[in-house]
Amino acid sequence: QVQPVESGGGLVQAGLSLTLSCTAPGRILSIYTIAWYRQAPGKQREFVARINSGGSADYADSVRGRFAISRHNAKNTNYLQMNRLTPEDTAVYYCKVGNSLWGQGTQVTVSS
């Protein structure tokens, strides 16, 4: 199984924005549900957002209204746009394709 690959993480000041991307071989991202999870040190991995093949999206309460998940099928890429970031958003962010294909994660650090 080929893992999806996340990119776009980094250090960002609170209140600003950052966009993560998730790519996978072929057109897998166009037919499976794509989800983002995050895990902070010492904490359980938590759901952030997901989007299905029809474009229906849902979000965790902690990010609803600030984050937006989308997909660009022609580029085989999924995006997680994160706005008005806070230090509580600091975590490793993981992309999940379908039921079981996980990326290795990308670090997002939000400074005060």
Helices and strands as residue ranges (DSSP letters): E 5-7, E 10-13, E 18-23, H 28-31, E 34-39, E 46-51, E 57-59, E 67-72, G 73-75, E 77-82, G 87-89, E 91-97, E 101-102, E 106-111
